[in-house]
């Protein structure tokens, strides 16, 4: 009965008109939005409305949560799930947003708290995701990454990739996959690419994927996801097998989408909007 009410509420929320001011925020802030076709944009907007309604949003460090913050984060988070069978990130209940880089205070786990990883103190972060907890994001990093693709760094893609990875209860770099064949291919490719990145990073060589991806398998998946959405054409050229397994998982051809839209890899959101087809789309 609970699922029936939830699904009915979601269906009604998806039908609501998308506020014009929200469209303004997406167009101004999210460069990738302009690479989507009309059907993809419509689906993304519907997903965003459910996502924004269901999650708890909390401003931290004196930050007031505005519609611009919620819309920008929701657009990028939902973009990852655009092609996936999904449940609107069922493992994300709350999103905490700080204004700028934050030093996390020391955390002392409660008696009954389940800790999904090491507890760190006084570490400057731009974002963080917990297996059994919230997503933490820094707004100035969110906005910069959303407006300026092509740099291979996007904190929303990174942290929500972690939450996709964690859907099976573990942050191990392997999200829930469709079947055994997909899993086998994933293992074959990633068990080759991850050690290769780690070996290059340990030797101090320059790498296409951010060397932070060599930390562990979970960070490798998150970093690879950033590249898949942020620099997909370059990823396809540098690591075609890795691009293929990510495309098969996300059910999106981000490189083909960028090429079709004739979008330079390093464009800002404003430049992408001016070059993309259908940028004057009317909302219904």
C-alpha angles and dihedrals in degrees: 000000000000091000091049092054092044094050092045091051091048092049091052092046091052090057095056117110112262107241112246091228090058089053088052091054093048093048093047098043111027113065094184091060090073091058093061123094121238095268092049092049091051092051092046092052091050091050091048093056092055092043094052093047097048101045127080111234121202129181114214134190092030095308118143113215109237132184089254091058094046094045095048094049093043093051094054095040092050092045089069090057097041094110098028132095096245149169098214093266096306089190093061115081101157140023119205116200126195123191096235143349108328137202107221115226118237110279123213111198116231122242093261098032119120110221115209097191145350117319110235129192133202093007116146109233140179093196144349138191128199129204092228100020149052134305113249118204137176111226101214090052091046092052095045093049093047094049097041113046122174096064097092094236124105119149095199093053090046099050096040090048085059090053091051088050089050096054090099091051098260135084097221104131094257116098120198106291132205101245147336094279092055090046092050092051091046092053093046094052100038095045086057100041099043097054089044091056091045092050092051092046093050090052091050095244122152111258134195093222112060109267088233085077087070090067093089141319094277093055090045090059092046093048092045089052090054089054093044091059101026103041104011099152092053092045090052089052098044099038111014095169092051090048090051096053091046091049090049091050099045092036090224132113098211094170092051090047092053093046092047091052090048090231119164110233094237100046123132121233091261093052093046091051092052092052102038123096118244095021090142093057114155117229120230 
